[in-house]
Each structure stands twice: as structure tokens, then as C-alpha cells.
Amino acid sequence: MDRASGLSVRLKLTLSYAGFLMVAGALLLTAVWLFLLRYVPDQATLIVPGNNEMTGIFPVRSSLLRFFAPRAAVVLALLLVLGLAGGWLLAGRMLAPLARITDATRTATAGALAHRIRLPGRRDEFRELADAFDAMLARLEAHVAEQQRFAANASHELRTPLAISRALLDLARKDPARGPDELIDRLHTVNQRAIDLTEALLLLSRGNVGTESVDLSLVAEEAAETLLPLAEQRRITLEVTGGAARARGSAELLARMVTNLVQNAVVHNLPGGGTVTVHTESDGDISVLRVENTGRRLPLDLVPTLTEPFQRGTERVRTGEHAGAGLGLAIVHSIVRAHHGTLDLVPRPDGGLLVTVRFPRTAVRVW
């Protein structure tokens, strides 16, 4: 909004300080006149003891006023100068925190949300404002980062159905014996899951994970069936074992979690002859999902970083195809956390990775 320029706050405070000093000086001079000079006679008679003759008449009030008035004017002028100079300096010092807050606001407006004021000193009104502004910047930065992660996650996840569709088409091209009806049915299933996935990602971004009762063993079988063409292309043995393991939450998000884990295990595996084992079981009030794959040995310090966005693991096996954006396990971690579960990643001694997910069978976390 364009507004007409006016006096700065510093100049207003300076004029206020100078005006206050002038008023205080004028009140002091008025008090001198009211309580001192008005009681001094205008003339006085000097009488010498023992001498009855009048020796002289001396003006008193007039003499005081003659000497007092010019000097009072000089004092008022000095007070004016002192008020202007001192007020300007004091106002600048007092408004310095406000200037830092203004600079931080301009920086944030330019898009640098990581900047913080961090105003030093004891707590006062300016420091409370600066702390509140820092807290607001932190929340804005987290919100923007979350939106960016969501956009990246959505892009990553929506690419997966396309990759599966391409694998189905390649497999159908190499195996003409497969009927077109089977290919159409599978492509229809993949596309429907892509639509459901989009809705699930939107629910996850809003913090709503649902309260459905989901059998992880069935989800694991569906994920294995969906990714079987990809595993066959890479000559990876894919096996699903175990029994029923129920969890509460979003069926689409839990399916996406299992699909990501299985796909991650297939892609980052030994080139030909590797294995992927998916196991589900119930342990009391806890439902357990384990995904284990062969592969190269992973350094212990690398494993904790695999759930961070855009981390693929430099020691992991790459193929000629796109290695992904490094969001698979990051999305898994977000889904597990949204369902109040735990995610453990342990490197296998012979190489590869063991991922264990545990969910409470009843409790559901609502954001």
C-alpha cells in the first residue's frame, strides 16, 4: 500500500524529548518567579544602624529580572539544543531493535525464512516482539518446508505407478503370450491406485490418517503382486511370509508404505540372484512388518540418514534406471510416524537391509 511520507518515529521522539525539556524548563522558571521573585520587593531602603537618615534606595526585583531573564533565555536555548541532540541519540538507541526487526522482515519478504533476529539482552517489549517474530519465522519456515516436501513426495509417489505401468508394458512386449485383458486389468488397477494415492497424500498433508482396520499381510501380498514384474525384470526372488497383522489408519497410506519398502528392497539389491522377504506377524498388541533384502554392505553411520529426504545412500547399488529422488524411506517414515508407529533400519551382516515397522493395533495418532 502506497502512503504519503511523514515524520519518522525517531524524529517524533526527538521532538517529544526536546518539547518535554522545554516545558520542564519553562515550569521551573515559572516556579522561580511564583515562589521567589514575586516576594522580593521592587525597591528596598538601606538603613544604617545608629543613623536615622535614609542613605539609599536600591531596586531589587528589577535588578534580578534584568540579570535573570537573559540567562533564563540562554538556559532554555541550551535545553532545546540538548533535547534535540540527546533525544535524537536516545531515540536511535531505543529504536535500534525495531530497526533489526524491520531488516529481518525485509529479509523474510525476500524469501530467506531461515534468518532469525535473536535480539540479545534482557526481556522487554522489543525483545518479546523479536522472539515472537522469530517463532513466527520458524513456523513459516517449517510450513514452507513441509509444503515443499509434500510436493516432492507427491511427485515421487505419482512417478511410481507410471514406472510400474512401463514395466507391465515392457513385460507384455517381451512376452506376447500374455493376453491383453490381463495387461488392461493390471494397468487399470495401477491407475486406480494412483488416484487413491493422490487422495491419500492429500489426507496426509492435512494430518488425517483415517481409522480403518488394515491387515498388513494382505497389503504385503498386494504390494508384492504389484511389484512382481519389476522383481522379475531384475531377477529378484520376492517372497511374502507370516500371518495376519492388523493396524488402524489409512489403507492407502499403509499400502504406499509397504509398496515403498518392497520397491526399495527390489531396486537396491544385488544385480541378479538377490532376494526380498516380506514378513508380517502379531506380537501381543503390536503388529510387525519386516522387509529384508540382500545387497551390498551398508556403513553403520549411513543407515540413520536413509530416512531423510533425498538420501539414497552412496554405498547402495545403482542400476541403469533412475535411482529415484531419495524420498521412498522418507515417505515411509512420515507414514509410520503419522500412525504412531516405529521404524527401525538395521544393516544385515552379509549385506542389505532389514527394515522393521511396528504399529499399535488400536491406537491411532491424529495430527
PAPAKE-649494 format. One line per 5 residues: number of its first residue (from 1); their letters; for each residue x, y, z of C-alpha. Coordinates in pm, whole numbers. Layout:
<nodes>
NUM	a	X Y Z; ...
</nodes>
This chain:
<nodes>
1	mdras	0 0 0; 138 340 -104; 118 601 167; 227 961 189; 562 1005 363
6	glsvr	558 1155 710; 786 1223 1001; 991 930 1118; 933 782 1461; 1286 881 1560
11	lkltl	1219 1246 1469; 887 1239 1651; 1052 1102 1963; 1329 1362 1934; 1079 1646 1914
16	syagf	889 1493 2204; 1205 1479 2420; 1301 1837 2329; 949 1961 2389; 939 1791 2726
21	lmvag	1265 1952 2831; 1140 2293 2716; 817 2255 2911; 1008 2137 3216; 1245 2435 3191
26	alllt	958 2680 3148; 780 2530 3451; 1098 2562 3655; 1139 2931 3564; 772 2989 3639
31	avwlf	819 2829 3979; 1116 3058 4043; 903 3360 3959; 599 3250 4160; 777 3133 4471
36	llryv	1083 3356 4481; 1090 3672 4271; 731 3782 4337; 805 3806 4711; 1111 4024 4657
41	pdqat	1018 4394 4681; 1072 4607 4380; 1273 4859 4591; 1450 4837 4926; 1572 5102 5172
46	livpg	1913 5064 5329; 1923 5190 5691; 2248 5216 5878; 2213 5135 6247; 2257 5443 6465
51	nnemt	2184 5673 6173; 1828 5791 6125; 1895 5932 5784; 1794 5741 5470; 2112 5653 5293
56	gifpv	1982 5499 4968; 1704 5325 4778; 1815 5016 4580; 1600 4841 4315; 1594 4466 4387
61	rssll	1332 4281 4176; 1409 4481 3868; 1780 4413 3904; 1718 4041 3945; 1491 4031 3645
66	rffap	1739 4229 3438; 2012 3976 3508; 1786 3666 3528; 1581 3697 3211; 1869 3682 2957
71	raavv	2032 3395 3137; 1699 3211 3159; 1661 3251 2783; 2011 3107 2737; 1920 2811 2960
76	lalll	1605 2744 2759; 1804 2757 2438; 2056 2511 2580; 1772 2285 2692; 1632 2296 2340
81	vlgla	1966 2201 2185; 2024 1933 2449; 1673 1798 2399; 1716 1776 2022; 2064 1622 2027
86	ggwll	2007 1394 2325; 1660 1298 2206; 1795 1205 1863; 2064 983 2015; 1834 827 2273
91	agrml	1561 765 2017; 1810 600 1783; 1934 376 2061; 1585 285 2174; 1466 214 1819
96	aplar	1770 7 1720; 1590 -324 1800; 1297 -210 1589; 1536 -147 1300; 1668 -504 1332
101	itdat	1314 -638 1328; 1238 -431 1017; 1551 -563 842; 1452 -919 933; 1106 -857 793
106	rtata	1251 -737 463; 1480 -1040 453; 1188 -1274 517; 985 -1096 250; 1264 -1172 3
111	galah	1221 -1542 83; 1503 -1600 336; 1294 -1759 613; 1600 -1910 782; 1708 -1568 909
116	rirlp	1649 -1500 1280; 1671 -1177 1480; 1800 -1331 1806; 1785 -997 1988; 2026 -1001 2287
121	grrde	1968 -855 2631; 1704 -892 2896; 1338 -930 2819; 1142 -617 2736; 875 -518 2486
126	frela	1113 -515 2189; 1268 -848 2282; 926 -1005 2326; 836 -878 1980; 1162 -1012 1835
131	dafda	1114 -1353 2000; 757 -1371 1873; 878 -1277 1524; 1149 -1546 1538; 890 -1802 1642
136	mlarl	666 -1694 1355; 957 -1726 1108; 1035 -2073 1242; 676 -2184 1191; 664 -2031 845
141	eahva	991 -2199 751; 863 -2534 878; 535 -2486 693; 708 -2398 366; 949 -2690 406
146	eqqrf	655 -2921 471; 482 -2796 159; 800 -2847 -43; 841 -3197 97; 480 -3274 17
151	aanas	525 -3155 -341; 842 -3362 -375; 675 -3664 -215; 373 -3632 -442; 596 -3609 -749
156	helrt	797 -3909 -631; 494 -4119 -548; 300 -4037 -862; 603 -4142 -1067; 588 -4491 -914
161	plais	261 -4601 -1083; 399 -4478 -1414; 713 -4685 -1362; 501 -4990 -1282; 289 -4930 -1592
166	ralld	602 -4910 -1803; 729 -5234 -1650; 398 -5403 -1734; 413 -5277 -2092; 776 -5389 -2132
171	larkd	691 -5730 -1992; 394 -5762 -2225; 613 -5665 -2521; 872 -5929 -2432; 609 -6194 -2361
176	pargp	349 -6188 -2640; 180 -6493 -2485; 25 -6273 -2217; -326 -6173 -2313; -425 -5806 -2349
181	delid	-708 -5847 -2099; -461 -5923 -1820; -250 -5620 -1914; -555 -5394 -1924; -672 -5518 -1585
186	rlhtv	-333 -5458 -1429; -299 -5114 -1584; -647 -5025 -1462; -551 -5137 -1112; -230 -4933 -1121
191	nqrai	-412 -4621 -1241; -681 -4659 -976; -415 -4690 -710; -250 -4375 -844; -578 -4190 -795
196	dltea	-620 -4335 -447; -259 -4246 -370; -319 -3883 -464; -613 -3865 -227; -409 -4036 46
201	lllls	-124 -3788 8; -371 -3503 40; -506 -3661 359; -152 -3699 492; -78 -3332 420
206	rgnvg	-388 -3238 622; -290 -3464 911; -579 -3708 869; -468 -4074 859; -805 -4241 897
211	tesvd	-921 -4514 1135; -965 -4817 910; -862 -5162 1027; -598 -5283 781; -440 -5628 758
216	lslva	-73 -5571 677; -35 -5927 547; -290 -5861 272; -127 -5527 197; 211 -5701 169
221	eeaae	70 -5959 -73; -85 -5688 -291; 239 -5489 -293; 438 -5800 -385; 196 -5882 -666
226	tllpl	215 -5527 -799; 596 -5520 -791; 644 -5874 -916; 709 -5762 -1278; 980 -5526 -1153
231	aeqrr	1134 -5805 -947; 1125 -6044 -1244; 1299 -5788 -1460; 1581 -5767 -1207; 1578 -6142 -1140
236	itlev	1498 -6082 -774; 1320 -6350 -571; 1025 -6188 -389; 864 -6381 -102; 584 -6294 143
241	tggaa	557 -6490 470; 387 -6467 807; 34 -6422 926; -226 -6156 989; -111 -5828 1143
246	rargs	-378 -5562 1180; -320 -5190 1219; -553 -4890 1221; -514 -4595 990; -534 -4512 621
251	aella	-541 -4817 394; -392 -4620 105; -110 -4474 313; -24 -4811 467; -29 -4966 119
256	rmvtn	203 -4690 -1; 435 -4755 294; 461 -5129 218; 497 -5065 -156; 779 -4820 -95
261	lvqna	960 -5063 133; 928 -5354 -113; 1021 -5139 -412; 1319 -5001 -222; 1427 -5357 -138
266	vvhnl	1393 -5469 -502; 1571 -5171 -656; 1860 -5161 -409; 1954 -5525 -431; 2215 -5747 -588
271	pgggt	2205 -5736 -970; 2052 -6078 -1036; 2005 -6354 -783; 1903 -6130 -492; 1614 -6191 -256
276	vtvht	1345 -5985 -83; 1148 -6126 208; 837 -5957 346; 714 -6094 679; 413 -5994 891
281	esdgd	316 -6107 1242; 134 -6001 1556; 320 -5967 1883; 64 -5900 2154; -80 -5554 2094
286	isvlr	184 -5479 1831; 165 -5556 1461; 504 -5613 1298; 612 -5580 936; 963 -5681 829
291	ventg	1116 -5624 487; 1459 -5783 436; 1671 -5770 125; 2015 -5873 11; 2264 -5624 -125
296	rrlpl	2593 -5461 -53; 2708 -5390 299; 2595 -5055 439; 2809 -4848 677; 2651 -4806 1020
301	dlvpt	2673 -4425 1002; 2486 -4423 670; 2175 -4613 784; 2026 -4342 1013; 2035 -4091 724
306	ltepf	1833 -4308 484; 1501 -4179 618; 1599 -3820 544; 1460 -3666 225; 1675 -3701 -89
311	qrgte	1908 -3953 77; 1966 -4260 -136; 2280 -4395 22; 2601 -4360 -177; 2703 -4716 -98
316	rvrtg	2385 -4871 -230; 2360 -5046 -561; 2257 -4828 -853; 2116 -4959 -1176; 2098 -4816 -1521
321	ehaga	1749 -4688 -1446; 1660 -4382 -1250; 1761 -4435 -888; 1477 -4228 -754; 1467 -3900 -569
326	glgla	1565 -4046 -234; 1217 -3999 -89; 1098 -4359 -54; 1210 -4419 303; 1139 -4055 394
331	ivhsi	775 -4108 297; 770 -4438 485; 898 -4262 795; 629 -3994 765; 352 -4253 728
336	vrahh	480 -4461 1019; 502 -4155 1241; 151 -4044 1140; 19 -4386 1250; 206 -4368 1581
341	gtldl	441 -4649 1484; 815 -4706 1496; 1063 -4762 1213; 1393 -4947 1263; 1663 -4989 998
346	vprpd	1940 -5241 1061; 2214 -5332 811; 2250 -5706 754; 2594 -5854 830; 2609 -6016 485
351	ggllv	2487 -5702 311; 2149 -5549 251; 1899 -5401 492; 1641 -5519 744; 1351 -5278 795
356	tvrfp	1113 -5338 1087; 789 -5145 1130; 578 -5176 1444; 224 -5043 1483; -11 -5046 1781
361	rtavr	-320 -5244 1689; -565 -4994 1840; -411 -4651 1899; -413 -4409 1610; -235 -4080 1613
366	vw	-433 -3783 1484; -232 -3475 1390
</nodes>
